[in-house]
Amino acid sequence: MKEIKTTKSGKNFTAVNIGKLNEVKDYELHLGPDVVIPGKVFVGQALQTTGAELSFQSLVPGQDSGFLHTHKTHEELYFILKGEGEYQVDGTVFPVSEGSIVRVAPEGRRALKNTGNEPMLMLCIQYKANSFGNDDAALTDGVILNDDLKW
């Protein structure tokens, strides 16, 4: 089974490498003694994230996510990086393909299926719903520094 490698870390950062994106299929997520999801890896713990979780998942043609699920407090963003398929939320099924991004509220009943002939690759970012306020907009939260770059 493939493992995440920490490549560098410091007081204010952690960098990891999961390998080539076509190798995501080599990961396995163990959710319990009888539940193993092939081709899925969570990265937040390795990165030491404090406000979000993220995962990659590779689905072979015909594979689905295995079950519908909801969350208690987490909203999710699904980025389709490669391939094509169908996404299901609350009984509504719609096509997704490379470049598609789907946001799902915590209570949304969701699942994903690869309907194409090639592997599908997905990145999912989850974070606490309703945690951003007016002061959290990316354009107002960032601070541009006048320090020299060290390239």
Accessible surface in RSA format (square Angstrom, percent):
REM  Atomic radii and reference values for relative SASA: ProtOr
REM  Chains: A
REM  Algorithm: Lee & Richards
REM  Probe-radius: 1.40
REM  Slices: 20
REM RES _ NUM      All-atoms   Total-Side   Main-Chain    Non-polar    All polar
REM                ABS   REL    ABS   REL    ABS   REL    ABS   REL    ABS   REL
RES MET A   1   149.36  77.3  71.32  47.2  78.03 185.8  80.18  68.2  69.18  91.7
RES LYS A   2    53.32  26.0  40.48  24.8  12.83  30.6  20.41  18.4  32.91  35.1
RES GLU A   3   128.90  74.0 116.63  88.2  12.27  29.2  36.10  69.8  92.80  75.8
RES ILE A   4    44.49  25.3  20.56  15.3  23.93  57.7  20.56  14.8  23.93  64.9
RES LYS A   5   143.34  69.9 139.23  85.4   4.11   9.8  90.00  81.0  53.34  56.8
RES THR A   6    83.92  59.7  52.89  53.6  31.03  74.0  32.08  43.1  51.84  78.4
RES THR A   7    80.54  57.3  50.16  50.8  30.39  72.4  48.33  64.9  32.21  48.7
RES LYS A   8   137.15  66.9 131.55  80.7   5.59  13.3  79.91  71.9  57.24  61.0
RES SER A   9    67.60  57.1  43.20  57.6  24.41  56.2   9.02  19.2  58.58  82.1
RES GLY A  10    37.75  46.6   0.00   N/A  37.75  46.6  24.47  67.1  13.29  29.8
RES LYS A  11   201.82  98.5 153.14  94.0  48.68 115.9 109.20  98.3  92.62  98.7
RES ASN A  12   132.85  91.6  96.63  93.4  36.22  87.2  37.78  90.9  95.07  91.9
RES PHE A  13   105.78  52.9  91.98  57.0  13.80  35.9 102.34  62.0   3.44   9.8
RES THR A  14    26.74  19.0   6.05   6.1  20.69  49.3   1.44   1.9  25.30  38.2
RES ALA A  15    38.08  35.0  33.92  52.3   4.16   9.5  38.08  53.6   0.00   0.0
RES VAL A  16    33.53  22.1   7.66   6.9  25.87  62.3   7.66   6.7  25.87  70.2
RES ASN A  17    77.47  53.4  71.35  68.9   6.12  14.7  12.71  30.6  64.76  62.6
RES ILE A  18    17.02   9.7  13.59  10.1   3.43   8.3  14.67  10.6   2.36   6.4
RES GLY A  19    27.97  34.5   0.00   N/A  27.97  34.5  16.60  45.6  11.37  25.5
RES LYS A  20   144.91  70.7 136.10  83.5   8.80  21.0  91.22  82.1  53.69  57.2
RES LEU A  21    87.63  48.8  80.42  57.5   7.21  18.1  80.53  56.6   7.10  19.1
RES ASN A  22   101.50  70.0  83.77  81.0  17.73  42.7  38.54  92.8  62.96  60.9
RES GLU A  23    51.75  29.7  51.75  39.1   0.00   0.0  12.31  23.8  39.44  32.2
RES VAL A  24     0.00   0.0   0.00   0.0   0.00   0.0   0.00   0.0   0.00   0.0
RES LYS A  25   111.98  54.6  95.57  58.6  16.41  39.1  73.82  66.4  38.16  40.6
RES ASP A  26    66.26  46.4  52.97  52.7  13.29  31.4  21.25  50.0  45.00  44.9
RES TYR A  27     5.68   2.7   5.31   3.0   0.36   0.9   5.31   4.0   0.36   0.4
RES GLU A  28    77.45  44.5  65.81  49.8  11.65  27.7   8.82  17.1  68.63  56.0
RES LEU A  29    31.24  17.4  30.30  21.7   0.94   2.4  31.24  21.9   0.00   0.0
RES HIS A  30   104.90  57.3  79.26  55.1  25.64  65.6  60.63  62.5  44.26  51.5
RES LEU A  31    97.21  54.1  61.33  43.9  35.88  90.2  65.80  46.2  31.41  84.5
RES GLY A  32    28.22  34.8   0.00   N/A  28.22  34.8  24.03  66.0   4.18   9.4
RES PRO A  33   138.82 101.2  99.59  90.8  39.23 142.6 113.27  93.5  25.55 158.8
RES ASP A  34   136.84  95.9 101.68 101.2  35.16  83.1  37.59  88.5  99.25  99.0
RES VAL A  35    65.18  42.9  62.50  56.6   2.68   6.5  65.18  56.6   0.00   0.0
RES VAL A  36    66.32  43.6  43.19  39.1  23.13  55.7  43.19  37.5  23.13  62.7
RES ILE A  37    16.77   9.5  16.19  12.1   0.58   1.4  16.77  12.1   0.00   0.0
RES PRO A  38    71.54  52.1  70.83  64.6   0.71   2.6  70.83  58.5   0.71   4.4
RES GLY A  39     2.19   2.7   0.00   N/A   2.19   2.7   2.18   6.0   0.01   0.0
RES LYS A  40    26.50  12.9  25.81  15.8   0.69   1.6   9.50   8.6  17.00  18.1
RES VAL A  41    12.41   8.2  10.56   9.6   1.85   4.4  12.41  10.8   0.00   0.0
RES PHE A  42    67.70  33.9  55.16  34.2  12.54  32.6  55.16  33.4  12.54  35.9
RES VAL A  43     3.36   2.2   3.36   3.0   0.00   0.0   3.36   2.9   0.00   0.0
RES GLY A  44     1.81   2.2   0.00   N/A   1.81   2.2   1.54   4.2   0.27   0.6
RES GLN A  45   166.07  92.9 149.04 108.9  17.03  40.6  60.60 129.0 105.47  80.0
RES ALA A  46    31.81  29.2  14.26  22.0  17.55  39.9  26.06  36.7   5.75  15.2
RES LEU A  47    44.07  24.5  35.38  25.3   8.69  21.9  35.38  24.8   8.69  23.4
RES GLN A  48   128.47  71.8 107.85  78.8  20.61  49.1  37.26  79.3  91.20  69.2
RES THR A  49    56.52  40.2  27.25  27.6  29.26  69.7  30.02  40.3  26.49  40.1
RES THR A  50   143.70 102.2  99.79 101.2  43.92 104.7  76.02 102.1  67.68 102.3
RES GLY A  51    59.07  72.8   0.00   N/A  59.07  72.8  40.71 111.7  18.36  41.1
RES ALA A  52    41.23  37.9  26.92  41.5  14.31  32.5  32.91  46.3   8.32  22.0
RES GLU A  53    45.09  25.9  44.15  33.4   0.94   2.2  17.12  33.1  27.97  22.8
RES LEU A  54    33.20  18.5  32.46  23.2   0.74   1.9  33.20  23.3   0.00   0.0
RES SER A  55     1.84   1.6   1.71   2.3   0.13   0.3   0.03   0.1   1.81   2.5
RES PHE A  56    28.20  14.1  28.20  17.5   0.00   0.0  28.20  17.1   0.00   0.0
RES GLN A  57     5.86   3.3   5.86   4.3   0.00   0.0   0.00   0.0   5.86   4.4
RES SER A  58    11.47   9.7   8.26  11.0   3.21   7.4   0.86   1.8  10.61  14.9
RES LEU A  59     0.24   0.1   0.24   0.2   0.00   0.0   0.24   0.2   0.00   0.0
RES VAL A  60    80.36  52.9  80.36  72.7   0.00   0.0  80.36  69.8   0.00   0.0
RES PRO A  61    62.46  45.5  43.36  39.5  19.11  69.5  43.86  36.2  18.60 115.6
RES GLY A  62    49.37  60.9   0.00   N/A  49.37  60.9  29.63  81.3  19.74  44.2
RES GLN A  63    38.87  21.7  29.58  21.6   9.29  22.1  26.54  56.5  12.33   9.3
RES ASP A  64    69.94  49.0  61.56  61.3   8.38  19.8   9.09  21.4  60.86  60.7
RES SER A  65    21.55  18.2  16.98  22.7   4.57  10.5  17.71  37.7   3.84   5.4
RES GLY A  66    57.38  70.8   0.00   N/A  57.38  70.8  27.25  74.8  30.13  67.5
RES PHE A  67    92.56  46.3  78.35  48.5  14.21  37.0  90.81  55.1   1.75   5.0
RES LEU A  68    78.04  43.5  54.72  39.1  23.33  58.6  54.77  38.5  23.28  62.6
RES HIS A  69    54.33  29.7  46.00  32.0   8.33  21.3  48.29  49.8   6.04   7.0
RES THR A  70    66.77  47.5  48.66  49.3  18.11  43.2  17.91  24.1  48.86  73.9
RES HIS A  71    47.06  25.7  33.04  23.0  14.01  35.8  25.75  26.5  21.31  24.8
RES LYS A  72   201.82  98.5 168.08 103.1  33.75  80.3 118.55 106.7  83.28  88.7
RES THR A  73    67.67  48.1  61.97  62.8   5.70  13.6  52.17  70.1  15.51  23.4
RES HIS A  74    65.56  35.8  65.51  45.5   0.05   0.1  38.89  40.1  26.66  31.0
RES GLU A  75    28.43  16.3  28.43  21.5   0.00   0.0   0.00   0.0  28.43  23.2
RES GLU A  76     4.83   2.8   4.83   3.7   0.00   0.0   0.00   0.0   4.83   3.9
RES LEU A  77    46.08  25.7  46.08  33.0   0.00   0.0  46.08  32.4   0.00   0.0
RES TYR A  78    11.88   5.5  11.88   6.8   0.00   0.0   7.79   5.9   4.09   5.0
RES PHE A  79    47.77  23.9  47.77  29.6   0.00   0.0  47.77  29.0   0.00   0.0
RES ILE A  80     2.79   1.6   0.00   0.0   2.79   6.7   0.00   0.0   2.79   7.6
RES LEU A  81    63.73  35.5  47.24  33.8  16.49  41.5  49.80  35.0  13.94  37.5
RES LYS A  82    91.91  44.8  91.91  56.4   0.00   0.0  56.89  51.2  35.02  37.3
RES GLY A  83    20.80  25.7   0.00   N/A  20.80  25.7  14.05  38.6   6.75  15.1
RES GLU A  84    94.73  54.4  94.41  71.4   0.32   0.8  16.94  32.8  77.79  63.5
RES GLY A  85     3.15   3.9   0.00   N/A   3.15   3.9   0.00   0.0   3.15   7.1
RES GLU A  86    73.57  42.2  71.88  54.4   1.69   4.0   8.84  17.1  64.72  52.8
RES TYR A  87     1.05   0.5   0.94   0.5   0.11   0.3   0.42   0.3   0.63   0.8
RES GLN A  88    58.91  32.9  58.64  42.9   0.27   0.6   5.26  11.2  53.65  40.7
RES VAL A  89    28.78  18.9  26.86  24.3   1.92   4.6  26.86  23.3   1.92   5.2
RES ASP A  90    92.10  64.5  63.66  63.4  28.44  67.3  33.28  78.3  58.82  58.7
RES GLY A  91    61.98  76.4   0.00   N/A  61.98  76.4  30.78  84.5  31.21  69.9
RES THR A  92    85.11  60.5  79.92  81.0   5.18  12.4  52.71  70.8  32.39  49.0
RES VAL A  93    79.60  52.4  51.73  46.8  27.88  67.2  51.73  44.9  27.88  75.6
RES PHE A  94    64.65  32.3  62.83  38.9   1.82   4.7  64.65  39.2   0.00   0.0
RES PRO A  95   115.46  84.1 101.20  92.2  14.27  51.9 101.47  83.8  14.00  87.0
RES VAL A  96     6.44   4.2   1.88   1.7   4.55  11.0   4.80   4.2   1.63   4.4
RES SER A  97    51.55  43.6  51.48  68.7   0.07   0.2  22.45  47.8  29.09  40.8
RES GLU A  98   121.33  69.7 100.50  76.0  20.83  49.6  28.27  54.7  93.06  76.0
RES GLY A  99    61.45  75.8   0.00   N/A  61.45  75.8  40.40 110.9  21.05  47.1
RES SER A 100    31.03  26.2  20.81  27.8  10.21  23.5  14.85  31.6  16.18  22.7
RES ILE A 101   106.91  60.8  75.55  56.3  31.36  75.6  75.55  54.4  31.36  85.1
RES VAL A 102    16.10  10.6  12.83  11.6   3.27   7.9  16.10  14.0   0.00   0.0
RES ARG A 103   139.50  58.6 116.85  59.6  22.65  53.9  40.06  54.8  99.44  60.3
RES VAL A 104     3.27   2.2   0.94   0.9   2.33   5.6   3.27   2.8   0.00   0.0
RES ALA A 105    30.84  28.4  27.62  42.6   3.22   7.3  27.62  38.9   3.22   8.5
RES PRO A 106    13.32   9.7  13.32  12.1   0.00   0.0  13.32  11.0   0.00   0.0
RES GLU A 107   126.69  72.7 115.08  87.1  11.61  27.6  66.94 129.5  59.75  48.8
RES GLY A 108     5.20   6.4   0.00   N/A   5.20   6.4   5.04  13.8   0.17   0.4
RES ARG A 109   132.15  55.5 132.05  67.3   0.10   0.2  34.38  47.0  97.77  59.3
RES ARG A 110     0.43   0.2   0.43   0.2   0.00   0.0   0.43   0.6   0.00   0.0
RES ALA A 111    17.98  16.5  14.14  21.8   3.83   8.7  17.67  24.9   0.31   0.8
RES LEU A 112     5.87   3.3   3.98   2.8   1.89   4.8   5.60   3.9   0.27   0.7
RES LYS A 113    85.60  41.8  85.45  52.4   0.16   0.4  29.21  26.3  56.39  60.1
RES ASN A 114     0.00   0.0   0.00   0.0   0.00   0.0   0.00   0.0   0.00   0.0
RES THR A 115    68.63  48.8  36.46  37.0  32.18  76.7  32.53  43.7  36.11  54.6
RES GLY A 116     9.01  11.1   0.00   N/A   9.01  11.1   4.56  12.5   4.45  10.0
RES ASN A 117   139.62  96.3 116.17 112.3  23.45  56.5  26.40  63.5 113.22 109.4
RES GLU A 118   109.80  63.0 108.54  82.1   1.26   3.0  41.85  80.9  67.95  55.5
RES PRO A 119    51.80  37.8  51.80  47.2   0.00   0.0  51.80  42.8   0.00   0.0
RES MET A 120     0.19   0.1   0.00   0.0   0.19   0.4   0.13   0.1   0.06   0.1
RES LEU A 121    11.69   6.5  11.69   8.4   0.00   0.0  11.69   8.2   0.00   0.0
RES MET A 122     2.75   1.4   2.75   1.8   0.00   0.0   2.75   2.3   0.00   0.0
RES LEU A 123    30.76  17.1  30.76  22.0   0.00   0.0  30.76  21.6   0.00   0.0
RES CYS A 124     3.96   3.0   3.35   3.7   0.61   1.4   0.16   0.4   3.79   4.1
RES ILE A 125    49.74  28.3  49.74  37.1   0.00   0.0  49.74  35.8   0.00   0.0
RES GLN A 126    16.62   9.3  16.01  11.7   0.62   1.5   0.64   1.4  15.99  12.1
RES TYR A 127    44.47  20.8  42.32  24.1   2.15   5.6  36.38  27.3   8.09  10.0
RES LYS A 128   124.38  60.7 121.38  74.5   3.00   7.2  64.35  57.9  60.03  63.9
RES ALA A 129    17.16  15.8   8.04  12.4   9.11  20.7   8.04  11.3   9.11  24.1
RES ASN A 130   153.20 105.6 110.29 106.6  42.91 103.3  36.83  88.6 116.37 112.5
RES SER A 131    59.57  50.3  26.26  35.0  33.31  76.7  30.07  64.0  29.49  41.3
RES PHE A 132   153.34  76.7 126.84  78.6  26.50  69.0 127.75  77.4  25.59  73.2
RES GLY A 133    45.25  55.8   0.00   N/A  45.25  55.8  37.00 101.5   8.25  18.5
RES ASN A 134   149.27 102.9 124.05 119.9  25.22  60.7  34.14  82.2 115.13 111.3
RES ASP A 135   126.80  88.8 112.88 112.3  13.92  32.9  36.58  86.1  90.22  90.0
RES ASP A 136    54.61  38.3  49.14  48.9   5.47  12.9   4.80  11.3  49.81  49.7
RES ALA A 137    51.72  47.6  39.63  61.2  12.09  27.5  51.04  71.9   0.67   1.8
RES ALA A 138    90.45  83.2  65.07 100.4  25.38  57.7  72.11 101.5  18.34  48.6
RES LEU A 139   175.44  97.7 146.91 105.1  28.53  71.7 149.50 105.0  25.94  69.8
RES THR A 140    98.89  70.3  67.65  68.6  31.24  74.5  73.14  98.2  25.75  38.9
RES ASP A 141    96.19  67.4  80.67  80.3  15.52  36.7  10.23  24.1  85.96  85.7
RES GLY A 142    53.89  66.5   0.00   N/A  53.89  66.5  35.82  98.3  18.07  40.5
RES VAL A 143   120.57  79.3  92.31  83.6  28.26  68.1  96.16  83.6  24.41  66.2
RES ILE A 144   168.49  95.9 141.23 105.2  27.27  65.7 145.41 104.7  23.08  62.6
RES LEU A 145   124.07  69.1 102.18  73.1  21.88  55.0 104.42  73.3  19.65  52.9
RES ASN A 146   150.53 103.8 118.89 114.9  31.64  76.2  37.96  91.4 112.57 108.8
RES ASP A 147   111.79  78.3  89.16  88.7  22.64  53.5  32.97  77.6  78.83  78.6
RES ASP A 148   122.30  85.7 104.44 103.9  17.86  42.2  27.49  64.7  94.81  94.6
RES LEU A 149   137.05  76.3 111.28  79.6  25.77  64.8 113.20  79.5  23.85  64.2
RES LYS A 150   188.58  92.0 153.10  93.9  35.48  84.5 112.04 100.8  76.54  81.5
RES TRP A 151   256.34 102.9 187.99  91.0  68.35 160.5 201.22 107.3  55.11  89.4
END  Absolute sums over single chains surface
CHAIN  1 A    10358.2       8053.4       2304.8       5819.1       4539.1
END  Absolute sums over all chains
TOTAL         10358.2       8053.4       2304.8       5819.1       4539.1
